[in-house]
Amino acid sequence: MHSSFTKKSLQTLAIALPLLFTAPMIHAQSEAAIDEMAGYMDFIEYGGGVIFAEQIPKEEYENIMVIDARDADQFAKDHIPGAVNIEWRQVLNERENLPTDKMVLIYCNTGSLSAQAGFALRVAGHENVRILQGGFEEWKAKGGFEANARAGGQAPKE
């Protein structure tokens, strides 16, 4: 019984020792990430990079990279024409492929997942990222590419 106890103790120790040494490192990394986010929150403008469909003139979409942050099935069913599909969990992995010289507009169905992805990108230094308020559903409801013209009374409401 003593040897069985020792074998189990050694197995437990083999698992626990690396955790003992890496836990402070993980904690320090978490603290650094929290400090970065807190710094961002201290200086971000009101709205945190959110933009409304009404604020984007139709012709401006040609100068914007639009990211659909929904899953591939949702993207395949319908999306903003010209959008690229980068699932919200993958946007940080794709950040090196994002332009820095023009607006990057990110959206999901309602704006909640794209807000998380957009926040992560903005904390990572992509200040040109804007989150589409209300997501794809609100964009469609407000007239899509015509939302800006409708808001200005320049396009007929359907």
Residue, then its C-alpha position, 0 to 999 in steps of 0.5 A: m500500500h505504501s508503494s501505491f501511495t508513493k506512485k500516486s503521489l509522484q504522479t500527482l506531483a508530476i502534474a502539479l509541479p509544472l502548474l506551480f511554476t507556470a501559475p505565476m507566469i499565467h497570472a502575470q500575463s493575465e494582469a498585463a492583458i487586464d492592464e492593456m484593456a484598462g488603458y484602452m478603456d481610459f482613452i477610448e472615445y465614447g461609443g468604443g468604435v461603434i458605427f451605425a449603418e446610417q453613418i456610412p454613405k453607400e459609396e464609402y463601402e468601396n473603401i471599407m473592409v467589411i468582415d462578417a464575424r458569423d459562422a460560415d453557414q450564416f455567411a453562406k445564407d446571406h451577408i453584406p455584399g463584398a464582406v469577407n467571412i472571418e468567424w469572430r473567434q478567429v479575428l485576432n489570428e487574422r489581424e496581420n491580414l487586416p488593412t491599417d490604412k482604411m476602415v475595417l467594419i465588423y458585424c455579426n447578427t446583432g452586434s454582440l459577438s462582433a463587439q467582442a471581436g472588435f474590442a479585441l482588435r482595437v485593444a491589439g492596436h487596430e484603431n481603424v476597426r468599427i463595430l456595426q451597431g445592431g449587426f446584420e439584422e439592423w443593417k438590413a432593417k435600416g435599408g442596407f447600403e441605402a441606410n445613410a440616404r434614407a436617414g438623410g431623406q434622400a432615398p424612398k422608404e420601402 
